[in-house]
Every structure is written in C-alpha cells, then in structure tokens.
Amino acid sequence: MTAVEHQLGAPTAQSRLQDFISQMTTQYADTIDSMDGTWNDNILTFELTAMRMKVSGTLTVNDDVIEIQGTMPFALSLMRGRLEKTMEQELRKLLA
C-alpha cells in the first residue's frame, strides 16, 4: 500500500485526482489500452491495462491522506518499488 498525506480535505483532493486521472489517460493514450474506474463516495475502484498488463486496485481519499492498494502482474512487480516511488512523487506534487 502507498499512502500520501495532504492538507486539502477529501473533496478538494478527490477533485484534483479526478482531473489528474483524466489528463494522464489522455496524455498516455498511446500506452494505455484501457482504463476503467468507478467512484463510490471517496473510493475509486480501478482497472488499468497498459502494454497488455493489467493493474487493479483501490484509491481511497480521506481528509488528510490518500491510500492506494493494488495488484499487478509479476512482470511489473519487478519494478514495484520504482513505480510506487514515482506515483508517490506525482501525488505529492498534485496535492501540494
């Protein structure tokens, strides 16, 4: 699990995340095969397929922290640390 603290409150953080996800889906359209996500209050359940590899999980937006949990194929798990670090850095910039 990756957790990123913020001071925005849940509604503002969720709004920024929704915009960010839309931008990333557009920006990386040539790499992303499919991106599906459903918000249920403050929890996004997602499934992303890129380069024929599926990543799925949940993103929970709380008043002071965002928590991301997910599963990925073995081929990506070899880069898990790097992926988590990059995701954490991007979220910190987004929520600053």
Secondary structure, DSSP 4 states (H G I P E B T S, - for coil): -EEEE-SS-HHHHHHHHHHHHHHHHHHTTTTEEEEEEEEETTEEEEEEEETTEEEEEEEEE-SSEEEEEEE--HHHHTTHHHHHHHHHHHHHHHT-
